[in-house]
Amino acid sequence: MSQEDYLKLLMEADTTKRQIRKTRYCLTYKNQYFEIDVYPFWKDKAIAEIELRDEGAAIVFPKQIKVIREVTDDDAFKNASLAQM
């Protein structure tokens, strides 16, 4: 992305929302690719995103990851909602 494109998009940013800060960890496990986002405002949870080659494939989490619940369709966990916290 060029600096000009970045500045143009920055001018269109919604200033009613705060900037989201997170640390992203990427890992592969059993031929699956995980992105784990850790947010500074949560001490007890993170969001994991899994890239699947086939949507019907079974997901296998590493034993060190405890899944609390599925949030794919929960708008409260989308970036726009997290930016309002």
ZIVEN-V265554 format. One record per helix or strand. SS is the DSSP state (H for helix, E for strand). FROM is the first residue (numbers start at 1). TO is the last residue. If there is no record, write none. Layout:
# ZIVEN-V265554
SS/FROM/TO
SS/FROM/TO
This chain:
# ZIVEN-V265554
H/3/11
E/22/29
E/32/39
E/47/51
H/75/77
H/79/82
